C-alpha cells in the first residue's frame, strides 16, 4: 500500500511532526506512525480529514491503493471468513450439545473437556476478529464505497448496522445454546 508513503510525503512538505499531524487529525502519534509504517490503514473519516489537512483530494492521497484494496476485499472477503464463521458455529453447537452429557457421564473430567471446547471456540472467535483487523477489510470496503460514489452518511449508517450484527448473532447464539442445554438437561436428568 502507498498510503504510508503519501502521509509521510505530505506531512514532510508541511514540515509537521507526527505529533503535530496527530493533534490536527485527532488521533495519537502512534496511530500516525502505524499508518506511515503500513501497520494499519486510516478509516474513511481520517482519510478525508487528512485530505483537507494536506489540501489534496482523496484520489491523490490513496493513489495506487484502490486497486489493491479491491483485490484484498475479494481475496479475503468470502472463503476464509465464511469458513471460519462456519467453524465457529459448529464449535458453539458442539459445546452447547455436549456440556450436559459430558458433565453427567464424566463428572469433573467432562467439565474440563467442556472448558477446553469452550476455549477452542473463544480462540477461533478471536482469530476471526484478528483476521478482520489485520486485513483492514472494513476500512477498505468503506473507502471503496466512497470512491464509487456512496455518501459519508450512507457509509456511517452501514458501519453502525454492521456493528449491531455481531451483537445480534451473540444474543441469538446464547438463546440457541440455552435451548439446547435445556433440552439436553431434560433428556439426561
C-alpha positions as a LaTeX table, in Angstrom:
\begin{tabular}{lrrr}
\hline
Residue & $x$ (\AA) & $y$ (\AA) & $z$ (\AA) \\
\hline
Unk1 & 0.00 & 0.00 & 0.00 \\
Unk2 & 1.12 & 3.54 & $-0.72$ \\
Unk3 & $-0.79$ & 5.42 & 1.98 \\
Unk4 & 2.12 & 5.37 & 4.42 \\
Unk5 & 4.47 & 6.97 & 1.91 \\
Unk6 & 1.81 & 9.50 & 0.92 \\
Unk7 & 1.22 & 10.59 & 4.52 \\
Unk8 & 4.97 & 10.90 & 5.15 \\
Unk9 & 5.43 & 12.87 & 1.93 \\
Unk10 & 2.65 & 15.38 & 2.56 \\
Unk11 & 3.45 & 15.69 & 6.27 \\
Unk12 & 7.08 & 16.42 & 5.29 \\
Unk13 & 6.01 & 19.08 & 2.77 \\
Unk14 & 4.25 & 20.90 & 5.61 \\
Unk15 & 7.20 & 20.35 & 7.98 \\
Unk16 & 4.89 & 18.74 & 10.51 \\
Unk17 & 6.00 & 16.18 & 13.04 \\
Unk18 & 3.94 & 13.05 & 13.59 \\
Unk19 & 2.74 & 14.62 & 16.82 \\
Unk20 & 1.59 & 17.80 & 15.05 \\
Unk21 & $-0.33$ & 15.81 & 12.45 \\
Unk22 & $-1.79$ & 13.60 & 15.19 \\
Unk23 & $-3.16$ & 16.66 & 17.02 \\
Unk24 & $-4.67$ & 18.07 & 13.85 \\
Unk25 & $-6.16$ & 14.70 & 12.83 \\
Unk26 & $-7.48$ & 13.95 & 16.35 \\
Unk27 & $-5.53$ & 10.69 & 16.67 \\
Unk28 & $-2.47$ & 9.58 & 18.62 \\
Unk29 & 1.11 & 9.94 & 17.41 \\
Unk30 & 1.29 & 6.12 & 17.46 \\
Unk31 & $-1.64$ & 5.96 & 15.04 \\
Unk32 & 0.21 & 8.24 & 12.61 \\
Unk33 & 3.27 & 6.03 & 12.97 \\
Unk34 & 1.18 & 2.91 & 12.30 \\
Unk35 & $-0.29$ & 4.50 & 9.17 \\
Unk36 & 3.11 & 5.60 & 7.90 \\
Unk37 & 4.64 & 2.17 & 8.55 \\
Unk38 & 1.68 & 0.33 & 6.96 \\
Unk39 & 0.74 & $-1.38$ & 10.23 \\
Unk40 & $-2.82$ & $-0.09$ & 9.90 \\
Unk41 & $-4.89$ & 1.82 & 7.37 \\
Unk42 & $-6.82$ & 5.02 & 8.13 \\
Unk43 & $-10.60$ & 4.82 & 8.04 \\
Unk44 & $-12.58$ & 6.90 & 5.55 \\
Unk45 & $-13.17$ & 9.75 & 8.03 \\
Unk46 & $-9.45$ & 10.02 & 8.79 \\
Unk47 & $-8.58$ & 9.92 & 5.10 \\
Unk48 & $-10.99$ & 12.75 & 4.33 \\
Unk49 & $-9.57$ & 14.79 & 7.22 \\
Unk50 & $-6.00$ & 14.10 & 6.04 \\
Unk51 & $-7.00$ & 15.24 & 2.55 \\
Unk52 & $-8.28$ & 18.52 & 3.98 \\
Unk53 & $-5.20$ & 18.99 & 6.16 \\
Unk54 & $-2.87$ & 18.34 & 3.22 \\
Unk55 & $-5.15$ & 20.26 & 0.82 \\
Unk56 & $-5.35$ & 17.34 & $-1.62$ \\
Unk57 & $-8.09$ & 15.10 & $-2.97$ \\
Unk58 & $-8.83$ & 11.65 & $-1.63$ \\
Unk59 & $-7.80$ & 10.24 & $-5.02$ \\
Unk60 & $-4.37$ & 11.80 & $-4.69$ \\
Unk61 & $-3.97$ & 10.59 & $-1.11$ \\
Unk62 & $-4.87$ & 6.95 & $-1.77$ \\
Unk63 & $-3.16$ & 6.94 & $-5.16$ \\
Unk64 & $-2.45$ & 3.36 & $-6.16$ \\
Unk65 & $-4.19$ & 1.80 & $-3.17$ \\
Unk66 & $-7.74$ & 1.48 & $-4.51$ \\
Unk67 & $-6.99$ & $-1.46$ & $-6.81$ \\
Unk68 & $-5.02$ & $-3.16$ & $-4.03$ \\
Unk69 & $-7.97$ & $-2.64$ & $-1.68$ \\
Unk70 & $-10.41$ & $-4.16$ & $-4.16$ \\
Unk71 & $-8.15$ & $-7.18$ & $-4.60$ \\
Unk72 & $-7.74$ & $-7.55$ & $-0.83$ \\
Unk73 & $-11.51$ & $-7.39$ & $-0.29$ \\
Unk74 & $-12.13$ & $-10.02$ & $-2.96$ \\
Unk75 & $-9.33$ & $-12.26$ & $-1.73$ \\
Unk76 & $-10.25$ & $-12.14$ & 1.96 \\
Unk77 & $-13.94$ & $-11.41$ & 1.86 \\
Unk78 & $-15.55$ & $-14.72$ & 1.17 \\
Unk79 & $-13.79$ & $-18.02$ & 1.51 \\
Unk80 & $-11.59$ & $-17.51$ & 4.54 \\
Unk81 & $-14.10$ & $-15.61$ & 6.65 \\
Unk82 & $-17.04$ & $-17.83$ & 5.73 \\
Unk83 & $-15.05$ & $-20.95$ & 6.55 \\
Unk84 & $-14.04$ & $-19.54$ & 9.93 \\
Unk85 & $-17.63$ & $-18.46$ & 10.65 \\
Unk86 & $-18.96$ & $-21.96$ & 9.94 \\
Unk87 & $-16.20$ & $-23.49$ & 12.06 \\
Unk88 & $-17.08$ & $-21.16$ & 14.93 \\
Unk89 & $-20.78$ & $-22.01$ & 14.61 \\
Unk90 & $-20.01$ & $-25.74$ & 14.66 \\
Unk91 & $-17.82$ & $-25.28$ & 17.73 \\
Unk92 & $-20.57$ & $-23.42$ & 19.58 \\
Unk93 & $-23.12$ & $-26.13$ & 18.72 \\
Unk94 & $-20.75$ & $-28.87$ & 19.88 \\
Unk95 & $-20.14$ & $-27.07$ & 23.19 \\
Unk96 & $-23.87$ & $-26.47$ & 23.72 \\
Unk97 & $-24.86$ & $-30.05$ & 22.92 \\
Unk98 & $-22.07$ & $-31.75$ & 24.81 \\
Unk99 & $-21.97$ & $-29.83$ & 28.10 \\
Unk100 & $-24.73$ & $-31.72$ & 29.97 \\
Unk101 & $-23.87$ & $-35.27$ & 28.78 \\
Unk102 & $-20.16$ & $-34.75$ & 29.40 \\
Unk103 & $-20.69$ & $-33.49$ & 32.93 \\
Unk104 & $-23.31$ & $-36.13$ & 33.72 \\
Unk105 & $-21.32$ & $-39.11$ & 32.48 \\
Unk106 & $-17.74$ & $-37.96$ & 33.10 \\
Unk107 & $-18.14$ & $-35.65$ & 36.09 \\
Unk108 & $-15.31$ & $-33.20$ & 36.62 \\
Unk109 & $-13.42$ & $-34.61$ & 33.61 \\
Unk110 & $-16.45$ & $-33.75$ & 31.44 \\
Unk111 & $-16.34$ & $-30.21$ & 32.84 \\
Unk112 & $-12.67$ & $-29.97$ & 31.89 \\
Unk113 & $-13.45$ & $-31.20$ & 28.37 \\
Unk114 & $-16.25$ & $-28.60$ & 28.07 \\
Unk115 & $-13.83$ & $-25.93$ & 29.25 \\
Unk116 & $-11.32$ & $-26.97$ & 26.59 \\
Unk117 & $-14.03$ & $-26.97$ & 23.89 \\
Unk118 & $-15.17$ & $-23.51$ & 25.02 \\
Unk119 & $-11.56$ & $-22.25$ & 24.99 \\
Unk120 & $-11.09$ & $-23.51$ & 21.43 \\
Unk121 & $-14.28$ & $-21.67$ & 20.41 \\
Unk122 & $-13.07$ & $-18.45$ & 22.00 \\
Unk123 & $-9.69$ & $-18.84$ & 20.28 \\
Unk124 & $-11.46$ & $-19.20$ & 16.92 \\
Unk125 & $-13.62$ & $-16.12$ & 17.59 \\
Unk126 & $-10.55$ & $-14.05$ & 18.49 \\
Unk127 & $-8.74$ & $-15.34$ & 15.41 \\
Unk128 & $-11.62$ & $-14.23$ & 13.15 \\
Unk129 & $-11.61$ & $-10.73$ & 14.67 \\
Unk130 & $-7.83$ & $-10.52$ & 14.34 \\
Unk131 & $-8.05$ & $-11.56$ & 10.68 \\
Unk132 & $-10.56$ & $-8.78$ & 10.03 \\
Unk133 & $-8.40$ & $-6.21$ & 11.79 \\
Unk134 & $-5.13$ & $-7.35$ & 10.20 \\
Unk135 & $-6.62$ & $-7.16$ & 6.74 \\
Unk136 & $-8.27$ & $-3.74$ & 7.26 \\
Unk137 & $-11.28$ & $-5.14$ & 5.42 \\
Unk138 & $-13.83$ & $-2.75$ & 6.94 \\
Unk139 & $-11.74$ & 0.33 & 6.11 \\
Unk140 & $-11.11$ & $-0.91$ & 2.57 \\
Unk141 & $-14.83$ & $-1.54$ & 2.00 \\
Unk142 & $-15.72$ & 1.96 & 3.22 \\
Unk143 & $-13.06$ & 3.64 & 1.09 \\
Unk144 & $-14.11$ & 1.62 & $-1.96$ \\
Unk145 & $-17.76$ & 2.57 & $-1.37$ \\
Unk146 & $-16.85$ & 6.26 & $-1.04$ \\
Unk147 & $-14.75$ & 6.15 & $-4.21$ \\
Unk148 & $-17.72$ & 4.57 & $-6.00$ \\
Unk149 & $-19.99$ & 7.46 & $-5.02$ \\
Unk150 & $-21.61$ & 6.50 & $-1.73$ \\
Unk151 & $-22.08$ & 9.38 & 0.67 \\
Unk152 & $-20.33$ & 9.52 & 4.01 \\
Unk153 & $-23.71$ & 9.32 & 5.74 \\
Unk154 & $-24.55$ & 6.06 & 3.95 \\
Unk155 & $-21.16$ & 4.61 & 4.87 \\
Unk156 & $-21.57$ & 5.63 & 8.52 \\
Unk157 & $-25.05$ & 4.10 & 8.60 \\
Unk158 & $-23.69$ & 0.83 & 7.18 \\
Unk159 & $-20.92$ & 0.83 & 9.79 \\
Unk160 & $-23.47$ & 1.23 & 12.59 \\
Unk161 & $-25.61$ & $-1.56$ & 11.13 \\
Unk162 & $-22.55$ & $-3.81$ & 10.85 \\
Unk163 & $-21.62$ & $-3.11$ & 14.47 \\
Unk164 & $-25.03$ & $-4.36$ & 15.58 \\
Unk165 & $-24.83$ & $-7.63$ & 13.61 \\
Unk166 & $-22.30$ & $-9.37$ & 15.88 \\
Unk167 & $-24.34$ & $-8.43$ & 18.95 \\
Unk168 & $-27.49$ & $-9.91$ & 17.41 \\
Unk169 & $-25.55$ & $-13.06$ & 16.47 \\
Unk170 & $-24.20$ & $-13.42$ & 20.01 \\
Unk171 & $-27.67$ & $-12.99$ & 21.53 \\
Unk172 & $-29.20$ & $-15.49$ & 19.08 \\
Unk173 & $-26.34$ & $-17.90$ & 19.76 \\
Unk174 & $-26.84$ & $-17.62$ & 23.51 \\
Unk175 & $-30.58$ & $-18.21$ & 23.19 \\
Unk176 & $-29.98$ & $-21.19$ & 20.89 \\
Unk177 & $-27.33$ & $-22.62$ & 23.24 \\
Unk178 & $-29.65$ & $-22.15$ & 26.23 \\
Unk179 & $-32.43$ & $-24.05$ & 24.46 \\
Unk180 & $-30.06$ & $-26.88$ & 23.55 \\
Unk181 & $-28.68$ & $-27.08$ & 27.10 \\
Unk182 & $-32.24$ & $-27.08$ & 28.45 \\
Unk183 & $-33.30$ & $-29.90$ & 26.12 \\
Unk184 & $-30.15$ & $-31.90$ & 26.98 \\
Unk185 & $-30.79$ & $-31.37$ & 30.70 \\
Unk186 & $-34.37$ & $-32.59$ & 30.27 \\
Unk187 & $-33.24$ & $-35.67$ & 28.34 \\
Unk188 & $-30.29$ & $-36.65$ & 30.55 \\
Unk189 & $-31.63$ & $-35.74$ & 34.00 \\
\hline
\end{tabular}
